[in-house]
Amino acid sequence: MGQTVEVTVVSVEGECSAGLKPGYSFKVQATSCLKLEGAEGVCLELLHNAFPAIMAMAFGNLPFEKEGQALVACPDPVSRVVVRLTRKGGMCRE
């Protein structure tokens, strides 16, 4: 079982095609089945870039980031979205 990871939009350069704005957040439960809580819509490119870090945060940590947190950006060079991943204390259940 992994821990829940909260994803919060920190900044958006330009206009995000998925409509994400600073302050928008949702939670990811990364177990054998990916579950998104509170997500009205998520850019697939952002999720693709964030997924490896989400898995690391759910089951441990990234050695080069502050304990329990990480920053990840989408690959769009025109309207880059930066999110903060925060590991939450609760374990998610399958």
N, C-alpha and C positions, 0 to 999 in steps of 0.2 A: 504494500500500500504506500502511496505517496502522499505528500502534503498538498494542500490547495495553494495555488499561485494566483495572486491578484495582478491583473494587467491594467495599468493606468496610463492614459495618453498624457505625456508631459508637454510635447510641442508638436506643431504642424507647420511646415514651411509651405506656403501656397495653399492650395485647396485639395484636400484628400478626396479621391474619387469615391470612397466609401462613406464620406461625410463625417469621419472621425474628427473630434475636436478635443482640445485640452480639457482634462478633467473626466472624460468618459472612461469608465472602468467596467471590467467584468472579471469573473473568476474562472479559472481552469482547474478541473480535477483531472490529473494525469495518472490514470491507473491503466488497466488493460483496455479500457474504453475511455476515449477523450470526452469530457463533458464540459460545456460552457454554461456558466450561470450568469444571468443578467446581461447577456450579449444580444443587442438588437440587430447588430450587423457587424461583421468584422472583415476587413480587407484580407483576402487570401494571401497576397504577397507578404503582408505584415505577419500573419500567422505562420507562414512558411519560414520566415526568418527567425521568428521568436520561438518556434517549437523546440529546437534543440536546447535552448536555454531554459525553457519551461520544464522540460524533462529533467535537466540537471538540477534545477531549483526544487522540483518536487521530490527528488530522491537524494539530494545532497546540496552541493553548492558549486559555483564557478570559482576557481582559485584566484582569479584576477579581479574579482568584484567584492564589494562590501558584503559581509556576511548577511545572507537573507535577502539581498537585493541585486538587481542587474539592470542595465539599460540596453535596449535593443532598438534598432531602426529598420524601417522598411527599405527596400532597395530603390524606390522611386527617387531619382535625383532632382526632380522638379518640385514635388510636393511631399518631401520626406516627413514621415511620422515617427516620432521617438516615443517609446513606452518604457515605463518602469515596471519591472517584475518584482513582486514582493512575496516571499514565501510566508504563508500564514501558518499559525501554530497547529491548527486542527488537521488531523489525518483524514484524507478522503476515503470513503468506503466504495468498494466495487458493487 
